[in-house]
Amino acid sequence: MERADEGRLRRALRAAQDGDEESFRLLYRDVQPRLIRFAGALVGADAEDVTSEAWLQIARDLPSFRGDLDGFRGWTATITRHRALDHLRRRSRRPRADVPVEDLVTVAAEVDTELDALNGIATHDAIRLIAELPRDQAEAVLLRVVVGLDAKTAGKVLGKRSGAVRTASYRGLKRLAELLSPSPSAAMPTASRTTDDARPFFPGDKSGGTGAEGVA
């Protein structure tokens, strides 16, 4: 996003906190595409239900929010993550490993050389590959690549230091790059796996929502 747009969004954040409805709509148009892709990676086809619940809380608590625009995006991602985990627990079954192609489109806040690992990957395969990563790597990649958060803000969402998020993101993207490397003797490792074999990002989520305990 261009710098001028960022400045407009920063002003909109303050105005929305004072009750300006048009400014709130402007923030919604900026953040919602990121959140629905993030939620789609967690809960699949139920992403709209999850983000709807998240926005009810965002609208309710916005006047008391303290932070800048990046902090706002991280705050909304935290709320969405909690609502997604709550949804998975209520659903009492594992989410599908596959989601529609449009649920994973890279919207990065800034260029990062480690994100080059995803260049050229078909979006249909991306979510399946990310699902194969360890949980910490999968979350880091989702927040950095899908939501577009920097390492510091993503760390706040996950309750981790920015260095740990950078490391997890780097390792996850490196693993993705390895999976995407041409191999004359074998197909991509995930190609032969069935949906039943694929592991979800958050099986049961025994942690109860790590890293943002203050969000209800």
C-alpha positions in Angstrom: 0.0 0.0 0.0 1.3 3.5 -0.8 2.5 5.8 1.9 -0.3 8.3 1.2 -2.9 5.6 1.8 -1.2 4.6 5.0 -1.4 8.2 6.2 -5.1 8.3 5.3 -5.7 5.1 7.2 -3.8 6.4 10.3 -6.1 9.4 10.3 -9.1 7.2 9.8 -8.1 5.1 12.8 -8.3 8.1 15.1 -11.5 9.3 13.6 -13.1 5.9 13.8 -12.3 5.7 17.5 -14.2 9.0 17.9 -17.2 7.4 16.2 -16.8 8.4 12.5 -18.6 5.7 10.5 -17.0 6.5 7.1 -13.5 6.2 8.7 -14.6 2.8 10.2 -15.7 1.6 6.8 -12.3 2.7 5.4 -10.5 0.6 8.0 -12.8 -2.3 7.3 -12.0 -2.3 3.6 -8.3 -2.3 4.4 -8.3 -5.0 7.1 -11.1 -7.3 6.2 -9.5 -9.0 3.1 -6.4 -9.8 5.2 -8.5 -11.2 8.1 -10.8 -13.3 5.9 -7.7 -14.9 4.2 -6.2 -15.6 7.6 -9.4 -17.0 9.0 -9.9 -19.0 5.8 -6.5 -20.7 6.4 -7.7 -21.6 9.9 -11.4 -22.6 9.5 -11.9 -22.9 5.7 -15.4 -22.1 4.5 -16.4 -20.7 7.9 -14.1 -17.7 7.5 -16.9 -15.2 7.0 -18.7 -16.3 10.2 -15.5 -16.0 12.2 -14.6 -12.6 10.9 -18.2 -11.4 11.5 -17.8 -12.4 15.1 -14.4 -10.7 15.2 -15.7 -7.4 13.8 -18.4 -7.3 16.5 -15.7 -7.2 19.1 -13.5 -4.9 17.1 -16.3 -2.4 16.8 -17.2 -2.7 20.5 -13.6 -2.2 21.8 -12.2 0.2 19.2 -12.7 3.3 21.3 -10.4 1.8 24.0 -7.8 0.6 21.6 -4.3 2.1 22.1 -1.7 1.9 19.3 -0.8 2.8 15.8 -2.0 1.4 12.5 0.2 -1.6 12.5 -0.8 -2.2 16.0 -4.5 -2.0 15.0 -3.9 -4.7 12.3 -2.2 -6.9 14.8 -5.0 -6.4 17.3 -7.6 -7.3 14.7 -5.6 -10.4 13.8 -5.4 -11.4 17.5 -9.1 -11.1 17.9 -9.7 -13.1 14.6 -7.3 -15.8 15.7 -9.2 -16.2 19.0 -12.6 -16.3 17.3 -11.2 -18.9 14.9 -9.9 -21.1 17.7 -13.2 -20.8 19.5 -15.0 -21.8 16.4 -12.8 -24.9 15.9 -13.5 -26.0 19.5 -17.2 -25.5 19.0 -17.2 -27.3 15.7 -15.5 -30.2 17.5 -13.9 -31.5 14.4 -10.8 -30.8 12.4 -10.8 -28.2 9.7 -10.2 -29.4 6.1 -6.6 -29.1 4.9 -7.8 -27.6 1.7 -9.5 -24.2 1.3 -10.5 -22.4 -1.9 -7.8 -20.7 -3.9 -9.0 -17.2 -3.1 -8.5 -17.9 0.6 -4.7 -17.5 0.3 -3.5 -14.4 -1.5 -0.3 -12.8 -0.4 -0.9 -9.3 1.0 2.4 -8.3 2.6 2.9 -5.1 4.4 6.5 -4.8 3.3 9.0 -6.6 1.1 11.0 -9.3 2.9 13.6 -11.3 1.1 12.6 -14.5 3.0 9.1 -14.3 1.3 10.7 -15.0 -2.1 10.2 -18.7 -1.2 6.6 -18.3 -2.2 7.3 -16.7 -5.6 5.7 -18.7 -8.4 3.8 -21.1 -6.1 0.2 -21.8 -7.2 -2.2 -20.6 -4.5 -4.1 -23.9 -4.8 -1.1 -25.7 -3.4 0.1 -23.0 -1.0 -2.3 -23.7 1.8 -1.8 -27.4 1.6 2.0 -26.9 1.9 1.7 -24.5 4.8 -0.6 -27.0 6.6 2.3 -29.5 6.5 4.5 -27.1 8.5 4.9 -27.3 12.3 2.3 -25.2 14.1 4.7 -22.3 15.0 6.0 -22.1 11.5 2.5 -22.2 10.0 1.2 -19.4 12.2 4.3 -17.3 11.6 4.0 -17.7 7.8 0.3 -16.9 7.9 0.7 -13.8 9.9 3.7 -12.5 7.9 2.5 -13.4 4.4 -1.3 -13.6 4.5 -2.1 -10.8 7.1 1.0 -8.8 6.2 2.3 -8.1 9.7 5.9 -7.4 10.6 7.7 -9.7 12.9 7.2 -7.5 16.0 3.4 -7.2 15.5 3.1 -10.9 14.7 5.0 -11.7 17.8 2.4 -9.7 19.9 -0.4 -11.8 18.3 1.4 -15.0 19.2 2.9 -14.0 22.5 6.4 -14.5 21.2 9.5 -12.4 20.6 9.9 -10.9 17.2 13.1 -12.9 16.7 11.3 -16.1 17.4 8.7 -15.2 14.8 11.3 -14.3 12.2 13.0 -17.6 12.8 9.8 -19.6 12.6 8.8 -17.7 9.4 12.2 -18.2 7.9 12.3 -21.9 8.6 8.7 -22.4 7.3 9.4 -20.5 4.1 12.7 -22.3 3.7 10.9 -25.6 4.0 8.3 -24.5 1.5 11.1 -23.6 -0.9 12.6 -27.0 -0.5 9.2 -28.6 -1.2 8.9 -26.5 -4.3 12.3 -27.3 -5.6 12.1 -29.3 -8.9 12.7 -33.0 -8.3 13.2 -35.3 -11.4 12.6 -38.4 -9.3 9.6 -37.6 -7.2 6.5 -35.5 -7.1 5.8 -32.9 -4.4 5.6 -34.8 -1.0 2.1 -33.6 -0.3 0.7 -34.8 -3.6 -0.1 -38.3 -2.5 -1.6 -37.3 0.9 -5.3 -37.5 1.3 -7.4 -35.0 3.2 -7.8 -37.4 6.0 -4.0 -37.7 6.4 -3.4 -33.9 6.4 -3.0 -32.4 9.8 -4.8 -29.1 10.6 -2.9 -26.2 12.0 -4.5 -26.3 15.4 -5.7 -29.8 16.3 -7.8 -29.1 19.4 -5.7 -26.1 20.3 -4.9 -27.2 23.8 -3.1 -24.0 24.5 -6.4 -22.0 24.7 -5.1 -19.2 22.4 -1.5 -18.5 23.1 -0.3 -15.0 23.2 -3.3 -12.7 23.6 -5.0 -13.8 26.8 -6.3 -10.3 27.3 -8.6 -10.5 24.3 -12.0 -11.8 25.3 
